[in-house]
Amino acid sequence: MTIPDGVTSIESETFYNCQSLSNIDISNSLISIGMDAFAHCKNLKNIKIPDSVTTIELGAFNDTLWYNNQPDGLLYAGKVLYLYKGEMPENTKITLKNDTSGIADNAFSYCTNLTNIKIPDSVTIIGAWAFFSCPNLTAIEIPSSVIGIGVYALLGCENLTIYGNIGSYAESYANINVIPFVDINKKITTLTSKVDNISVKGTFDDGVILNVEKATVKNAVAAYDITLKDENGNTIQPNGTITVSIPSDKANCKVYLIKEDGTKVDMNATYNNGNYEFTTDHLSIYALIADTSEPSNEPSNEPSNEPSNGPSNGPSNEQSSTISDSSKSNSDTNNTDSNKTTSETGKNGVETGDSNNLFAMAAMLTGAITAISTIIFKKKRT
């Protein structure tokens, strides 16, 4: 069968289950093919689809010889991406051909291993259910050329971010459907170094590369000089905040920025799945240093300000005079003068001093009694 010029669409189920149809030639005026239009045409082997077609609805060529004879992978009908056929490998990232004109209904539905897809600026229509239930799809680039996205096209993509141009249909679609949107000119990417697999995640200009060199920092478990270089090899700083990830099997560390004067700044890094991660807007030397802030059961050599009830091996301030006096001669050492102070004689000196005070008080009291008795005696005589 030949579809003549002037026909712009083939409606749903037009040739559904036409068992004898084997070849079809479609004119260049055709724009859309409806749902199940050729479904179950089991002998339909040859289909000529013009470049003018931009929309192909659900199941248009299912259960035809043409479809069954196609290899697994990206399947095009004309310039429309009709379907991903077969089992998709894990962590699949796809960039569609530059002349792709549209994405058919259901093209990538249930492709759970799809993580990223880039759509060229030749695409105008993304069909209904196109990416339905792709839970691992995290990033899709939608150009300004796209003017229509079908129902439920991105339903079930819980981790998705749409990248597009400000003011585009893609931005409006993202806002209406509450999907995170990022200016495609500020696309978040991850750069990874061959040195210990250190990576940085953020927005970078084209041609920017990550440069990592091992550094030497005192007491550090590991240290790195992390920089960015532009396409001319010049060292540059990030455009904004980026996330740095440093793999390490040492879980009890802190990450410090090492300034030019040697001072350290704690980056408050978190340790997740064997990686230290922190955010920064300035790249320099970073060091992993063991965290010693946790309390330890090890004895400390540092002096304590806390009072102690136990005996002390060191001299006290009260005993300092006794220690200095220990160098005196034996005759001085054996001197038991009761006027010696506590600091000179220690405990025994305190006891001796107390006895002398009692004797002095008794003597004074005796003298006072004697004086009073004398006065009384003289008065009696007079």
KOLSEMI-773533 format. One record per residue (C-alpha): x, y, z. Coordinates in steps of 0.001 Angstrom, whole numbers, padded with zeros to 6 digits, always signed. Each point is the difference from the previous one (the first is absolute). Last residue first. Layout:
BEGIN
XYZ ...
end
This chain:
BEGIN
+047175+050594+154294 +001003-003597+000502 -003126-001291-001669 +000669+002159-003020 +003530-001384-000314 -001279-003599-000028 -002617+000743-002661 +002648+001506-002226 +002347-002939+000501 -002755-002509-000761 -000853+001794-003265 +003634-000113-001150 +000360-003682+000838 -003179-000893-001896 +001215+001891-003082 +003380-001701+000089 -001589-003470+000212 -002270+000772-002997 +002957+001158-002090 +001943-003143+000861 -002949-002250-000901 -000403+001763-003356 +003661-000467-000802 -000082-003695+000902 -003031-000530-002239 +001662+001769-002944 +003103-002136+000396 -002061-003171-000236 -001737+001142-003245 +003350+000788-001636 +001281-003442+000798 -003030-001656-001650 +000289+002114-003169 +003705-000694-000269 -000631-003712+000208 -002286+000282-003030 +002497+001741-002250 +003154+001504+001404 +000755+003078-002074 -003349+000680-001609 -001760-000416+003319 +002166+002599+001642 +003025-000477+002325 -000320+001811+003368 +000287-003290+001923 +003671-000297-000900 +000618-003665-000809 +003322+000452-001842 +000977-003350-001436 +000023+001331-003563 +002107+002961+000968 +002608-002244+001634 -000138-002388-002939 +000881+002781-002394 -002571+001504-002303 -000878-001542-003381 -003316-001241+001261 -001027+003595+000644 -001057+000444-003590 -002225-003039+000241 -001481+001194+003294 -000654+003413-001476 -001839-001538-002960 -002247-002126+002150 -002972+002352+000069 +000199+000503-003755 -000386-003727-000507 +002793-002291-001189 -000759-002814-002451 -000850-003585+000690 -003477+000912+001178 -002115-002162+002223 -003623-000480-001085 -002919+002304+000554 +000710+001957-003156 -001236+003442-000976 -000719+000522-003742 +002351+002254-001950 +001627-002978-001664 +003451-000107-001535 +000238-001613-003477 +001658-003382-000204 -003368-001684-000570 -000778-003630+000643 -001832-001702-002959 -003725-000497+000448 -000703+002628-002672 -002770+002542-000519 -000629+000885-003703 +001645+003216-001200 +002897-001856-001580 -001364+000100-003568 +002650-001357-002345 +000951+002532-002660 -001170-000116-003633 +001588+002968-001773 -001228+002410-002645 +002203+002251-002114 -001911+002537-002111 -003422+000332-001602 -002387+002790+000923 -003805+000002-000169 -000376-002864+002446 -002243-002911+000888 +001038-003132+001881 +000112-003746-000531 +002299-002622+001526 -000638-003291-001782 -000114-003613+001196 -003769-000340-000273 -000617+003316+001746 +002367+002037+002188 -001093+003611+000443 +002365+002958-000278 -000141+002921+002398 +002593+001851-002121 +002217+000759+003033 +002340+002862-000896 +003730-000443+000612 +002740+002613+000265 +003190-000577-001969 +000460+003571-001251 -001089-001075-003496 -003206-001503+001375 -000548-003727+000531 -003690-000868-000342 -000702-002746+002506 -001841-003306-000241 -000599-001818+003277 +000793-003649+000510 -001369-003087+001727 -001210-002080-002970 +003319-000830-001628 -000913-002051-003085 +000141+003136-002127 -001728+001431-003083 +000039+003811-000296 -003187+001640-001331 -000187+003753-000607 -003355+001710-000489 -000055+003317-001850 -001145+003523+000868 +000390+002583-002723 +001870+000606-003261 +002856-002140+001326 +003575+001391+000142 +002468+000023-002898 +003476-001298-000790 +000876+000662-003643 +000462-002973-002305 -001518+001645-003048 -003203-002064+000206 -000425+001102+003606 +001653-001630+002987 -001589-000862+003312 +001995-000647+003166 +000427-002512+002832 +003337-000198+001822 -000455-003160+002024 +000851-001254+003477 -000220-003415+001630 +000147-001328+003573 +001347+003410+000971 +002360+000498+002954 +001994+002660-001896 -001330+000760-003482 +001591-001294-003194 -001954+000252-003264 -001343-002425-002605 -001053+001632-003235 -003513+000405-001365 -001050+001838-003184 -003658+000072-001028 -000753+001111-003553 -001927+002933-001482 -000594-000233-003753 -003559+001305+000070 -000800+002096+003053 -000733-001721+003294 -003050-000386+002206 +000477-002257+003018 +001344-003343+001180 +003663-000603+000815 +001712-003388+000041 +002972-001785+001610 +000516-003425-001563 +003304-000548+001876 +001852+002029-002655 -001790-000869-003243 -002110+003096+000532 -003774+000212-000369 -002122+002900-001251 -003719-000138+000773 -002553+002134-001828 -002740+002438+000951 -001213+001917-003031 +000262+003727+000217 -000697+000821-003648 -002803-002559+000147 -001737+002175+002584 -001211-002457+002615 -003555-001169+000652 -001238-002180+002849 -003391-001583-000867 -003159+001468+001492 -002212-000941-002961 -000957+003568-000852 +003533+001288+000659 +001667-002706-002052 -002391+000508-002929 +000624+003738+000059 +003757-000553+000023 -000213-002482-002880 -002146+002412-002010 +002921+002420+000145 +000405+003188+002028 +003382-001006+001408 +001547-002720-002118 -000062-003654+000990 +001120-002611+002486 -002747-002022+001651 +000881-001726+003285 -001428-003460+000710 +000170-002054+003184 -003691-000950+000175 -000353-000975-003662 -003382-001702+000426 -001810+002347-002370 +002285+001568-002600 -002135-000351-003126 -003193-000295+002038 -001850+001993-002654 +001967+001069-003070 +002697+002678-000188 -000323+002754-002603 +002028+002937-001330 +003490-001518+000066 +002376+002234-001995 +001161+001659+003241 +002023-003101+000801 -000822-002645+002640 +002964-001513+001834 -001086-002809+002315 +001716-000839+003282 -000660-002413+002864 -001707-002944-001729 +000275-002729+002616 -003752-000278+000601 -000933-000322-003697 -003728-000576+000478 -001327+001802-003095 +002712+001436-002214 -002019+000357-003233 -003373-000426+001702 -001434+002491-002493 +002332+001112-002781 +002794+002561+000034 -000481+002406-002927 +002284+002583-001642 +003351-001777-000246 +002732+001603-002175 +001568+001668+003059 +001474-003332+001116 -001295-001967+003021 +002581-001105+002545 -000890-002925+002207 +001270-001075+003405 -000613-002883+002430 -001848-002708-001982 +000168-003318+001835 -003708-000029+000942 -001147+000241-003614 -003645-000418+000998 -001149+002392-002731 +002743+000998-002421 -001922+000522-003282 -003492-000139+001522 -001281+002552-002478 +002542+000914-002673 +002913+002416+000375 +000298+002591-002757 +002072+001488-002813 +003348-001709+000602 +002573+001690-002262 +002711+000264+002665 -000249-003655+001016 -001055-000586+003595 +002527+000063+002843 -000600-002829+002445 +001444-000881+003401 -000595-003540+001250 +000846-000776+003623 -000896-003686-000339 -000491-001490-003448 -003407+000356-001765 -001839-003188-000841 -001666-000075-003408 -001303+002753-002248 +000244+003674+000844 -002903+001381-001968 -001132+002233-002846 +002664+002704-000111 -001483+001973-002888 +002237+000721-002960 -001559-002690-002193 -001109-002609+002485 +003042-000290+002256 +000830-002833+002399 +002627+000581+002693 +001225-003371+001227 -000860-003537-000992 +000039-000893-003694 -003060+000500-002231 -001628-003050-001613 -002942-000076+002419 -000861+003612-000729 -000144-000365-003793 -001696-003397+000300 -002804+001701+001904 -001125-000641+003573 +000094+003615+001128 +000309+002661-002693 -002210+002840+001376 +000189-001244+003596 -000426+003422+001634 +000047+003064-002226 +002537+001121-002577 +000541+003741-000383 +002684+001827-002003 -000532-001393-003527 +001474+002322-002668 +003069-002213-000359 -002103-002496-001970 -000877-003532+001172 +000486-002800-002506 -001216-003224+001580 +000994-003450-001189 -000909-003206+001830 -003692+000161+000761 -000860-003693+000193 -001300+000005+003586 -002042+003154-000344 -000631-000325+003748 +000300+003762+000609 +000061+002245-003076 -001855+003054+001386 +000256-001298+003572 -000038+003613+001282 +000159+002639-002724 +002719+000937-002502 +000842+003705-000343 +001523+002472-002462 -000570-001457-003501 +000666+002340-002933 +003089-001876-001134 -002060-002922-001372 -000263-003421+001664 +000883-003257-001738 -001393-003155+001594 +000949-003633-000532 -001333-003362+001291 -003698+000530+000706 -001739-003394-000113 -000651-000312+003787 -001543+003431+000416 -000236-000203+003825 -000304+003780+000550 +000312+001950-003234 -001763+003203+001164 +000382-000972+003672 +000563+003642+001105 +000078+002589-002769 +002557+000346-002777 +000888+003683-000271 +001062+002664-002481 -001407-001418-003246 +000597+002534-002756 +002261-002216-002024 -001115-003619-000376 +000283-002933+002454 +001180-002938-002088 -001078-003558+000757 
end
